[in-house]
Amino acid sequence: MDEFNERLAALRAQFSDSTDFHDPKFRRVGEKIFSGGTRVASYSGISTFASLPSKTVDFQKPDFGDLQVAVVGVPMDLGVSNRPGSRFGPRAVRTIERIGPYNHVLDCAPAYDLMIADIGDIPFASRYRLEQSHQDIESAISKIVAAGVIPVSVGGDHSITHPILRAVGRDRPVGLIHIDAHCDTGGAFDQTKFHHGGPMRNAVLDGVLDPTRTIQIGIRGPSEYLWEFSYASGMTVIHGEEVPQLGIAAIIEKAKEIVGDGPTYLSFDIDSLDPSFAPGTGTPELGGLTTREVLELIRGLKGVNLVGADVVEVAPQYDSTTNTAQCGAQVLFEILSLLTFSPALK
């Protein structure tokens, strides 16, 4: 009993009525986030992606200041083949509170460790013209890249990845880690190739994406016959049903082996998750990844030379619980955490 009381007295002396951090590891993080014994409430202020600082950028005359990473909304879903609504994805993801600020697995707090901001949404000249919207996306992302800033986009349907890759891969083709239910390498149909089922094919044919440095993870559903291009071009495809047998650790190692040390883009479609976790999306497919698998997978990519990323296809109106937006916001935070360690960081 005397030993218990002595330990209790020591704990009371050290921790009662105090927000001091005694462990150097926790102090390093806590002193960034706490100020005067408190921190900013996650539910207060203007909603931004993962509670990042907000920075207004005029894309006609952009000034990105000293930013290293810019998170930008892309509210456009003119390329969907099934249910529309991912144009509301960026707003839904912004409203999710209590994302971060600390990533205990990767031991970083991206909002404090990076010069990073939510710079608002890409401006569109027309809400009706898909090809014009793609030009607007490419133009805006090109300006971010030209300033030496890493772009992280929140869509929007997956067709936005094609113009983003055209901007990110303009000077040299990039590798790709693509987490999705669908390969998105389909050809033209209904008189256009610009749809959310074909951005990766379009990017390869434009010379901005290296298919031999591309891995597609979680692929499943009834559209396998559309993905011939993935195999013919040399992409590596890991189907959803292969994930349990291979294991996430082996998939991580395979992804790192394929992309190597070269510049790499990360594209995350929310429908890679099983619809039991993320029902709010346009093309849900049963048999998907779990949230735990996705977190392990993304965190395992620490050290990859990431030059950009996106989170797409959150369509909140099909989700009565906000789980899908919650998943999208958490994945976004994990990607920002990865960027803390990217060799591409300026």
N, C-alpha and C positions, 0 to 999 in steps of 0.2 A: 504493500500500500504506500509505503514511504517513497518507493521508486516511482510509482504512478504519479503521486502528488508532486514530486520533483520535476518530472517531465511536463506535467500540466502547468506548473508554475513557469517553467522555461518557455513553453509555447505562449502562455498569456503575456509574458514579458516581451516576447518578440513580435507577436501578431495581433494582440488586442488593439482595437481602435486605430488601425494603421493600414495604409495602402502601400507601405514601403515594400520593395522587392529585394529579397535577400540573396536569392540564387542569381548568379551573374547572367545565366541564360535567360531567365524570366525578366530580369531587370532590363536587359538590352531591348526587349520588346515593350515591356510595360511602360518604361519611361518615354517611349515615343508616343504611346497612345493615351496615357493618363496625363492630365494636367490639373494641378491643384486638387488632387484627390478625386477627380471625376473624369469622365470621357463623354464625348458627344453621343446623345441618345440616337439609336439606330432609326427610330421612328420620327425624328424631327428633321426640319429643314426640307430642302428641295430634294426629291428622289433622283438619285443618279445610280448608274451601274455600280453595284457593290459599294455604295456610299463613297465613291471616289470624289475628289474635288471636281468642280465644274469649271470648264473653260470655254467661253464662247469663241467660235472660230468663224470668220467670214470667208467662205471658200472662194469668193471672188478675189480677195486679197488676203490669203491665209497667213497668220502669224502663229506658229506653234510654240514660240518662246523656247524654253529649255526642256520641253517634253522629250522623254525617251519612248513612251508608249501613249498612243491615243486610242481610246475606246469610242466607237462611233456607231450610232444606230442606223439601220438600213430598213426602214419600214415600207417594204415593197413586196407584193406577192402576186404579181401579174403572170408568173410562170408556173403556177400550180396546175397539176393534172387532176386533182381530186378536190378536197375540201379547201376553200380559201380561208384566210384569216390571220396568216402569220405577219401581215402588215402591222398587227397589234402586238407582235412579239416584243419589240424593243421597249415599249411602254410597260408591258406586263413585267418584264425582267427588271426594269428600273424600280418598280414598286416593292420588290421583295426586300424586306429588311433582315438584319442580323446575318449578313453574309460577310465573313471575315470579322475583324481585320487580320487575324493571325492564322496562319496555316501551320498547325503543330507538327504535321508530317514532314513538310519541306522546310520548316523552321524559317519562315519569312512572313513579312507583312507588306504585301506589294504596294498598298496605298502609301506606305511610309518609306519603303525601301527603294521605290522607283519614283522618277519624275513622271507622273502619270495623271491623266484627267479624262473625264467624260466630256467630249467636245460636241455633244449634241447629235443631230441626225443629218445625214447627207441630204442636201436640197435637191428635189426633183423638178424638172421643167414641166412634166406632165404626169398626172396620176393614171393615165390611160395607155400610154405607149411603152411597151416593154423594152424594145430596142433602145429608145431614147433614155429610158431609166438606166439601162446597162451602161450607156455612154456617160451618164451623170456619175455613176458609181466609179467607173474607171478613172474619170477625170479627178474626182475627189480623192480617191485612194492614191493616185499618182502624185498628188501634191503632198500628201502625208509622207509617202516614201521618199520623195525628192528632198524633203526636209530632214531626212535621216531618222524619222520616227517610225516605230513599229506599229502597224495598224491592227487593231482587234475589232472586228465587226460583229454586230448583233442584228440578225435578220428577223423577219424577211424570209422568203423562200430560198431554196438552195441554188437557184439560178444566179444569185448574186455572186457566187464564188468564182464564176467564169470571168467577169470583168475585174474582180479583185486580183485574181491570178495574172491577168493581163498586165496589171499595174505592178504587182510584186515581182513577177517573173520577166519583166521587160528586158532587163540587161542580161539575164541568164536564166535558163529553166530551173525551177525549184523542185525539190522533192515534196512528197505529200503523205501525211498521216491522216487518213480519212476514216472517221468512225461514224457508221451509218447503217441503216437497214438495207440500203440500196446502193448499187455501184455508181449510179448517175453517169453512166457512159452510153446512154441510148442515143440513137440518131434522130433525125428530123421526123416529126409527124405533125399532122394538122397544119402543114405548110410552114413549119418553122423548126429550127434547131435550138432556138433560145427558150428553153423550158427547164424546170428544176430536175428533170430526168437526164440531162446531158451536159452539165457544166464541166465535168472532168474530161470527157471526150473532146469537147470544144477547146479546152485549155491545152491538151496535148497537140491537137491539130494546129493550134496557133503557135506552137513552139515555146510555150511559157511553162509547161509542166513536163517533167521527165517521168515517163511511165515506169521505167525500170527502177526508179527511186520512189515508187508509190506503193503504199500498202492500204488496203481497204478492209476494215474490221467490223464484224457483226452482220454481214450481208445475209439476207434471208427473204422469204416471201415468194409470191408467184411470178416474179418478173425476171427470173434468171435468164430466160431466152433473150432478153434485151441487152445483156451485159457482155456479149461476145467481144466487144472492143477491149474490155479490161484484160482478157486473156491474150488476145492477138497482139496487144501493144506491149505486153510484158509486165503488167501490174500484178502484184501479189494480192490474192483475195482470201480472206479468212471468214468463212461462213459462221453464222450464229451457232449452228449446231456443233461446230468444231471447238468452240470456246471452252466448254467444260473439259473436254478431253485434253486439249493443249495446255490449258491453264493460263492465267493472266501473265504470270512471270515469263513464260516462254514466248508469249505474244509480244511482250515488251522488248525482249531481246531480239526477236525477229524484226520488229519495227526499227530498232536502233541499227541493226545490221543493214537493213535495206536503205535507209535514208543516209546513213553514214554521218560524216562531219559537214556535209554540204548544206546550203541554205534550204530550209524546210518550212512548209506551211502546214498548219493543223486545222482541219475542218471537222466540226462536230455537229451532226444532225441529231436533234433531240429524239427522232424516231429510232435511233440506235438503241435507246432504252425500251424495255418491254412496256406496252401500254398500261400495264398495272401500275407502273411508276410514273409514266408520262402520257396520259391519254390525250392531252391537248395538242394534237398535231394533225397535219393534213392527210398523211398516209401511214397510219399505225399498222405495225406488223407484230403478231404474236411471236414469242420465243426470243425476245430480245435480251440485252444486257441488263443486269441489275445495277442499282446506283452504287453499291459497294464495288462491283467489278469496274465500273467506269472510273470511280475515284482512284482505285489502285492502278488502273491502266494509265490514266493521265499523269498521276504523280510519278509513275515509273519512267516517264519521258524526261525527267530532269537532266539537263545538260545538252539536250538536242538543240541544234542551231536554228531556233525558230525565228523566222522573219515576218511572221504574220499569222493570224488565226481568225476563225469565225465560229459563232454558235448560231444555228439557224433552225427554222421550222417550228418555233413555239407559236401555237395558235390558241390563245387562252380561252376563247369562247367555248371550246369543247371540253373544258376542264372546270368542274364546279368546285374543286378544292384548292386551286392554285398550285397543285403539286408540280405541274409541268414547268411553270415559270420558276418555281423554287429550284427545280433541277437545273434549268438553264442558267439561273443566276449562280448556282454553286459551281457548275462546270466552268462558267466564265471566270469565277474567282480562282479556280484551280489553274486555268490557263494563264492568268495574270501572275500567279505564283511561279509557274514554270518560266515565264519571261524574266523573272528576277535572276535566273541562272543562264539565260541564253547568251552564247558567244556573240550573237548579233547585236546585243545591247550596246548602244553608243553612250 
